[in-house]
Amino acid sequence: MWQGVGAALTLVLAFAGGFSPSLLAQKSSKSDRRVLVSVKPEYSDLLRHAQIGGLVRLKATVSAEGKVTGVDVVGGNPILAESAVKAVMQWKYIPAAAQSVEEVSVSFTPH
């Protein structure tokens, strides 16, 4: 019986040893950075009347000074994503000690 437990323990330790602290440190955490200036995205009347809406999820890279330096689309309607990216690129955040990556959701509601 103990041989089975020892083998299982060895397997668990070998699996756990495969993770490096640097990989664990790369997990994103909830940021406390607030938006100082936000710009609403353009939402064409054509898309609104066609009832094309939804949520676009983005990751915005923000410099220590609070300027958005890059935006990646994580999910959502590709037709709306370009407008969301253009708007978020104009946002300003509160300054911080270092660059951060902020999760942003932009909603397009046709009603």
Secondary structure, DSSP 8 states (H G I E B T S, - for coil): -HHHHHHHHHHHHHHHHT--HHHHHTS-------EEE-------HHHHHTT--EEEEEEEEE-TTSBEEEEEEEES-HHHHHHHHHHHTT-EE---SS-EEEEEEEEE---
